[in-house]
């Protein structure tokens, strides 16, 4: 129940962030569409976000959280905070150096992310002579790079709070990013800005939101009694162990996200491709963030502390229940995204600069991502079982295999069918990663599917498929009713989604994918 409660807290706040993110993306689609200027913005955002996941979410938290949990269990909170101070100094130094290097080399570095962006000086920024799409992306990337340092430090402090089972502040922090960016879009409604000016202000807003997020998380840590003391980076025994675990984690995250970087680079060769993939990515990230990332964040400290206390059976039970909860929430979401992607994209984004052709293209990419959504969530659930045992090398190897498959398969499909082949390759590679992770956990006896999991998974699948048939019909019926009105479209989306949810809940109850006792117990807690 602690796992359910923690996941619910993180998931609810993540949902708030993702809903605001959808509002932000709706405004982006309205004012920027899916053309070259939005491609420039997507590319500028991609650089700090890619390396944030490598350094903060990938290498750092996978290595830091288990070590910090061990210090708390074995040495107490004071020693744990001393170790966290050492980690803070090291992380700050490494990421600050990286940011400076990127700032100085950005015109060349951007070729790794947006080689296909236009080089003709035909964009009016309102600040000087016209510039190219590529130059606009360079300026935007330089403005967003400070966000990498700020959000990496935010991730570290969030890991500390999560280890102490204080999840709310860390889960709420991303809300601030969307609030800042939405505020800029609202200012656009009253200001006479060009599209290029809007891109520049949005990039500045991203870095400003990093200041707000870091400030809030540091304040939350202070309230929780965490005492991090600034110091010079030193190679202490704790830091050596952190690097020993963190470097494989960094390589694992690096391989995966460098692969995404290459895929994004390939997509810029088709005008609008980067934007279509980005909008589709944002939609499937909604359930992934609410379920997969929330589950992984809650599961890692839970498994770490159980294993530190010698409760191997309890760790296996937690993993079983995490997979069950993830399947119960993810399968219907994946089916819905696969059966009515154009309805969702049209209702959310089709207005202003975002036209029907953009809806069809984005919908196709979203359908391809939907096939891999359960795999992406399972990866978030399975990898903590390795990290909690201080094993970051195995996920690194499997991420590398998955990335190579994604890259090769994606490039071949891009040449054959265009940008959406990259999304299909990403989904296929995700399932390959899940296969290897599951096989290894089973072989090492770190995961043993129990009878309840085997019994409920088929029932969840049947209920999800039944719901999928209904949502497909509903989407066909209501699509002609969509127009440019945000309120009308959102109401239609809520109606179809609500009917689909109600049907799934009813079918799941009929097929005994869950019972009334489960519901009463969860609501009581």
C-alpha positions in Angstrom: 0.0 0.0 0.0 3.0 2.3 0.5 3.9 1.7 -3.1 0.4 2.4 -4.3 0.2 5.6 -2.1 3.6 6.8 -3.3 2.7 6.1 -7.0 -0.6 7.8 -6.6 1.0 11.0 -5.2 3.7 11.1 -7.9 1.2 10.0 -10.6 -1.4 12.7 -9.6 1.1 15.5 -9.6 2.7 14.2 -12.8 -0.7 14.1 -14.4 -1.2 17.8 -13.4 2.1 18.6 -15.0 1.3 16.6 -18.2 -2.2 18.1 -18.5 -0.5 21.6 -18.3 2.0 20.3 -20.8 -0.9 19.4 -23.2 -2.2 23.0 -22.7 1.3 24.2 -23.5 1.5 22.0 -26.6 -2.0 23.1 -27.7 -0.8 26.7 -27.6 2.4 25.7 -29.4 0.5 24.0 -32.1 -1.8 27.1 -32.5 1.0 29.7 -32.8 3.9 27.7 -34.2 2.2 24.7 -36.0 4.5 21.9 -37.2 6.8 23.9 -39.6 10.4 24.8 -39.6 10.2 27.3 -36.8 8.7 24.8 -34.4 11.4 22.3 -35.6 14.0 24.8 -34.4 12.3 25.1 -31.0 12.0 21.3 -30.6 15.7 20.9 -31.5 16.7 23.6 -29.0 14.8 22.0 -26.2 16.2 18.5 -27.1 19.8 19.2 -26.2 19.4 20.1 -22.4 16.6 17.5 -22.1 18.7 14.8 -23.6 21.7 15.4 -21.4 19.5 16.0 -18.3 18.3 12.4 -18.7 21.8 11.1 -19.2 23.4 12.9 -16.2 20.5 13.4 -13.8 17.8 10.8 -14.3 20.0 8.2 -15.9 23.4 8.0 -14.3 22.9 9.9 -11.2 19.6 8.7 -9.6 20.2 5.1 -10.6 23.5 5.1 -8.7 22.8 7.7 -6.0 19.4 6.6 -4.6 20.5 3.1 -3.6 23.8 4.4 -2.1 22.0 7.2 -0.2 19.3 4.7 1.0 22.1 2.4 2.3 23.7 5.3 4.2 20.4 6.1 5.9 19.8 2.5 6.9 23.4 1.8 8.0 24.9 5.1 9.2 22.0 7.4 9.8 20.7 10.6 8.1 23.7 12.8 9.1 26.3 10.5 7.3 23.9 10.2 4.4 23.7 13.9 4.0 27.5 14.1 4.1 27.6 11.7 1.2 25.0 13.8 -0.6 27.1 16.9 -0.1 30.0 15.1 -1.8 27.7 14.0 -4.7 26.3 17.5 -5.1 29.8 19.0 -5.5 30.8 16.4 -8.1 27.6 16.7 -10.1 27.7 20.5 -10.1 31.3 20.5 -11.3 30.8 18.0 -14.1 27.5 19.4 -15.5 28.8 23.1 -15.2 31.8 22.2 -17.3 29.5 20.4 -19.8 27.2 23.5 -20.1 30.2 25.8 -20.7 31.5 23.5 -23.4 28.1 23.4 -25.1 27.7 27.2 -25.0 31.1 27.7 -26.6 30.7 25.0 -29.3 26.9 25.3 -30.0 27.0 26.1 -33.7 29.0 22.9 -34.3 27.3 20.8 -31.6 23.8 21.5 -33.0 24.7 19.6 -36.2 24.4 16.5 -34.0 20.7 17.3 -33.3 19.4 19.3 -36.3 21.6 18.8 -39.4 18.5 18.9 -41.6 17.3 22.3 -40.5 17.2 25.0 -43.1 20.2 27.3 -43.7 18.5 30.1 -45.6 18.2 33.4 -43.8 14.5 33.9 -44.2 13.2 34.2 -40.6 12.5 37.6 -39.1 13.3 37.6 -35.4 12.4 41.2 -34.7 15.8 41.7 -33.1 17.9 42.2 -36.3 18.4 40.9 -39.8 16.7 37.7 -40.9 18.3 34.4 -39.8 18.0 30.8 -40.8 16.1 28.0 -39.0 19.4 26.5 -38.0 20.6 29.8 -36.5 17.4 30.2 -34.6 17.9 26.7 -33.1 21.5 27.6 -32.2 20.3 30.8 -30.3 17.5 28.8 -28.6 19.8 26.0 -27.5 22.3 28.5 -26.0 19.5 30.1 -24.0 18.2 26.7 -22.7 21.6 25.2 -21.7 21.6 26.7 -18.2 18.5 24.6 -17.6 20.6 21.5 -17.8 22.6 22.5 -14.7 19.6 23.7 -12.8 17.5 20.6 -13.5 20.3 18.2 -12.9 20.7 19.6 -9.4 17.0 19.5 -9.0 17.0 15.8 -9.8 19.6 15.2 -7.2 17.6 16.9 -4.4 14.5 15.1 -5.7 16.3 11.8 -5.3 17.1 12.7 -1.7 13.4 13.5 -1.0 12.2 10.4 -2.7 14.5 8.2 -0.7 13.0 9.7 2.5 9.6 8.9 1.1 8.7 12.6 0.5 7.5 12.5 -3.1 5.1 15.5 -3.5 7.6 18.4 -4.0 9.7 16.5 -6.5 6.7 15.4 -8.5 5.3 19.0 -8.5 8.5 20.7 -9.7 7.8 20.1 -13.4 4.5 21.9 -13.1 6.5 25.1 -12.7 8.1 24.6 -16.2 4.7 24.4 -17.8 3.3 27.3 -15.8 6.2 29.6 -17.0 5.8 28.5 -20.7 2.0 28.8 -20.7 2.4 32.3 -19.2 4.7 33.2 -22.1 2.1 32.0 -24.6 -0.6 34.0 -22.8 1.6 37.1 -23.1 1.9 36.3 -26.9 -1.9 36.8 -27.1 -1.5 40.5 -26.2 2.0 41.2 -27.6 2.9 41.7 -31.3 5.6 39.0 -31.4 6.8 37.1 -34.4 7.0 33.3 -34.3 10.8 33.6 -33.9 10.5 36.0 -31.0 8.1 33.6 -29.3 10.7 30.8 -29.7 13.4 32.9 -28.1 11.2 33.9 -25.1 10.2 30.3 -24.6 13.8 29.3 -24.5 14.5 32.0 -21.9 11.5 30.8 -20.0 12.8 27.2 -19.9 16.0 28.3 -18.1 14.0 30.6 -15.7 11.8 27.7 -14.8 14.9 25.8 -13.8 15.7 28.4 -11.2 12.1 28.1 -9.8 12.3 24.3 -9.7 15.6 24.2 -8.0 14.6 26.8 -5.4 11.4 24.9 -4.5 13.2 21.5 -4.1 16.0 23.0 -2.0 13.4 24.5 0.2 11.6 21.2 0.5 14.8 19.5 1.5 15.4 22.1 4.2 12.0 21.5 5.6 12.6 17.7 5.6 15.8 18.3 7.7 18.3 17.6 4.8 21.5 19.5 5.3 23.7 19.7 2.2 26.9 21.6 2.7 28.7 23.2 -0.3 32.2 22.0 -0.7 34.9 21.5 -3.4 34.6 18.2 -5.4 36.8 15.5 -3.9 37.4 11.8 -4.8 36.2 10.2 -1.5 35.4 6.5 -1.2 31.7 7.3 -1.5 32.3 9.3 -4.7 34.4 6.4 -6.1 31.5 4.0 -5.5 29.1 6.5 -7.0 31.2 6.8 -10.1 31.6 3.0 -10.3 27.9 2.6 -10.4 27.1 5.9 -12.1 29.3 5.5 -15.2 27.5 2.4 -16.5 24.2 4.1 -15.7 25.4 7.2 -17.7 26.5 5.0 -20.6 23.1 3.2 -20.5 21.2 6.5 -20.5 23.7 8.0 -22.9 23.3 5.2 -25.5 19.6 5.4 -25.3 19.4 9.2 -25.6 22.2 9.6 -28.1 20.1 7.2 -30.2 17.1 9.5 -29.7 19.4 12.4 -30.7 20.3 10.6 -33.9 16.6 9.8 -34.6 15.7 13.4 -34.1 18.5 14.4 -36.4 17.2 12.1 -39.1 13.6 13.4 -38.7 14.8 17.0 -39.4 15.5 15.8 -43.0 11.7 15.7 -43.6 10.2 19.1 -43.0 7.8 19.0 -40.1 9.1 15.5 -39.1 10.7 16.7 -35.8 7.5 18.5 -34.9 5.2 15.6 -35.7 7.3 13.2 -33.6 7.5 15.7 -30.8 3.7 16.2 -30.6 3.1 12.5 -30.7 5.9 12.0 -28.1 4.2 14.5 -25.8 0.9 12.6 -25.9 2.2 9.1 -25.2 4.4 10.7 -22.5 1.2 11.5 -20.6 0.5 7.9 -19.5 4.2 7.1 -19.4 4.9 9.9 -16.9 1.8 9.3 -14.8 2.3 5.5 -14.6 5.8 4.3 -15.7 8.0 7.1 -14.4 5.9 7.5 -11.2 6.1 3.8 -10.6 9.8 3.7 -11.1 10.5 6.7 -8.9 8.4 5.2 -6.1 9.8 1.6 -6.6 13.5 2.3 -6.5 13.7 3.6 -2.9 11.1 0.9 -1.8 13.2 -1.9 -3.3 16.5 -0.4 -2.1 15.3 -0.2 1.5 13.7 -3.7 1.5 16.9 -5.2 0.1 19.1 -3.3 2.5 17.0 -4.8 5.4 17.3 -8.3 3.9 13.7 -8.6 2.8 14.2 -10.3 -0.5 10.6 -11.8 -0.6 9.1 -8.4 0.1 11.2 -6.9 -2.8 9.8 -9.6 -5.2 6.3 -8.9 -4.0 6.7 -5.2 -4.5 7.9 -5.9 -8.1 4.9 -8.1 -8.8 2.4 -5.6 -7.6 4.2 -2.8 -9.5 3.9 -4.8 -12.7 0.2 -5.5 -12.0 -0.6 -1.9 -11.3 1.4 -0.8 -14.3 -0.4 -3.2 -16.6 -3.9 -2.3 -15.2 -3.3 1.4 -16.0 -1.0 1.1 -19.1 -2.8 -1.4 -21.3 -6.0 0.6 -21.7 -4.0 3.7 -22.3 -2.0 2.1 -25.0 -5.1 0.6 -26.7 -6.8 4.0 -26.6 -3.8 5.8 -28.2 -3.7 3.1 -30.9 -7.4 3.1 -31.8 -8.1 6.9 -31.8 -4.9 8.8 -32.3 -6.2 11.2 -35.0 -9.2 12.0 -32.8 -7.0 12.9 -29.9 -4.5 14.9 -32.0 -7.2 16.7 -33.9 -9.1 17.6 -30.7 -6.0 18.9 -28.9 -3.9 20.6 -31.6 -5.8 21.2 -34.9 -6.3 24.9 -35.0 -4.3 28.0 -36.1 -1.1 26.9 -37.8 -1.7 23.2 -37.1 -3.8 21.8 -40.0 -5.4 18.5 -41.0 -2.3 17.2 -42.7 -0.4 17.7 -39.4 -3.1 15.9 -37.5 -2.8 12.8 -39.8 1.0 12.8 -39.6 1.1 13.2 -35.9 -1.7 10.6 -35.4 0.3 8.0 -37.4 3.4 8.6 -35.2 1.3 8.4 -32.1 -0.2 5.0 -33.2 3.4 3.7 -33.6 4.4 4.9 -30.2 1.3 3.4 -28.6 2.5 -0.1 -29.6 5.5 0.4 -27.4 3.9 2.2 -24.5 3.6 -0.9 -22.3 7.3 -1.7 -23.0 8.4 1.8 -22.1 6.4 1.5 -18.8 7.8 -2.0 -18.0 11.4 -0.7 -18.5 10.7 1.9 -15.8 9.4 -0.8 -13.5 12.0 -3.5 -14.2 15.2 -1.4 -14.1 14.8 -0.4 -10.4 15.2 -4.1 -9.6 18.7 -3.9 -11.0 19.6 -0.5 -9.6 18.4 -1.4 -6.1 20.9 -4.2 -6.2 23.6 -1.7 -7.3 23.7 -3.3 -10.7 23.8 -0.6 -13.4 25.9 -2.6 -15.9 23.3 -5.0 -17.0 20.7 -2.4 -18.0 23.5 -0.5 -19.7 24.2 -3.5 -22.0 20.6 -4.1 -22.8 20.0 -0.4 -23.4 22.9 -0.5 -25.9 21.5 -3.5 -27.7 18.1 -1.8 -27.9 19.6 1.5 -29.1 21.5 -0.2 -31.9 18.3 -2.0 -33.0 16.4 1.3 -32.8 19.0 3.2 -34.9 19.4 0.6 -37.6 15.7 -0.3 -37.9 14.7 3.3 -37.6 17.0 4.5 -40.4 15.8 1.7 -42.7 12.2 2.5 -42.0 12.7 6.2 -42.4 14.0 5.6 -45.9 11.1 3.4 -46.7 8.0 5.1 -45.1 9.2 8.4 -43.6 9.3 9.9 -40.2 6.8 7.5 -38.5 9.2 4.6 -39.1 11.4 6.2 -36.4 8.5 5.9 -33.9 7.8 2.2 -34.9 11.5 1.4 -34.5 11.5 3.0 -31.0 8.6 0.8 -29.9 10.1 -2.4 -31.3 13.4 -1.6 -29.6 11.6 -1.0 -26.3 10.1 -4.5 -26.4 13.6 -6.0 -27.1 14.8 -4.2 -24.0 11.9 -5.6 -21.9 12.7 -9.1 -23.1 16.3 -9.0 -22.0 15.5 -7.3 -18.6 12.8 -9.9 -17.7 14.9 -12.9 -18.8 17.8 -11.8 -16.6 15.6 -11.1 -13.5 14.0 -14.5 -13.9 17.3 -16.2 -14.4 18.9 -14.5 -11.3 15.7 -15.3 -9.2 15.3 -11.6 -8.6 11.8 -11.7 -10.0 9.3 -14.5 -9.7 5.9 -13.9 -11.2 3.3 -14.9 -8.6 -0.1 -16.6 -9.2 -2.0 -13.3 -8.8 0.0 -11.6 -11.6 -0.5 -14.6 -14.0 -4.2 -14.6 -13.2 -4.8 -10.9 -13.7 -2.8 -10.0 -16.7 -5.0 -11.8 -19.3 -8.1 -10.4 -17.7 -6.7 -6.8 -18.0 -5.8 -7.5 -21.6 -9.3 -8.7 -22.5 -10.9 -5.7 -20.7 -8.6 -3.3 -22.6 -9.4 -4.8 -26.0 -13.1 -4.6 -25.3 -12.7 -0.9 -24.4 -10.6 -0.4 -27.6 -13.4 -1.5 -29.9 -15.7 0.9 -28.2 -13.3 3.9 -28.3 -12.6 3.3 -32.0 -16.3 3.5 -32.8 -16.8 6.5 -30.5 -13.9 8.3 -32.2 -15.3 7.6 -35.7 -18.7 9.0 -34.6 -17.4 12.2 -32.8 -14.5 13.2 -35.1 -16.8 15.1 -37.6 -18.0 17.2 -34.6 -14.5 18.5 -33.9 -13.9 22.2 -34.9 -11.5 24.9 -33.9 -13.1 25.6 -30.6 -10.9 24.6 -27.7 -13.7 24.2 -25.2 -15.9 22.2 -27.5 -13.0 19.9 -28.6 -11.9 19.4 -25.0 -15.4 18.5 -23.9 -15.7 15.9 -26.7 -12.3 14.5 -25.8 -13.4 14.2 -22.1 -16.7 12.6 -23.2 -15.1 9.9 -25.3 -12.2 9.3 -22.7 -14.7 9.2 -19.9 -16.9 6.7 -21.6 -13.9 4.6 -22.5 -12.7 4.7 -18.9 -16.1 3.8 -17.5 -16.4 0.9 -19.9 -12.9 -0.4 -19.1 -13.6 -0.2 -15.3 -16.9 -2.2 -15.9 -15.2 -4.8 -18.1 -12.3 -5.2 -15.7 -14.8 -5.8 -12.9 -16.8 -8.3 -14.9 -13.6 -10.2 -16.0 -12.3 -9.9 -12.4 -9.2 -8.0 -13.4 -9.7 -6.4 -10.0 -12.3 -7.0 -7.2 -14.5 -4.7 -5.1 -12.3 -5.7 -2.1 -9.2 -4.2 -3.9 -11.1 -1.0 -4.6 -12.4 -0.7 -1.1 -8.9 -1.3 0.3 -7.2 1.2 -2.0 -9.8 3.9 -1.3 -9.7 3.3 2.4 -5.9 3.7 2.4 
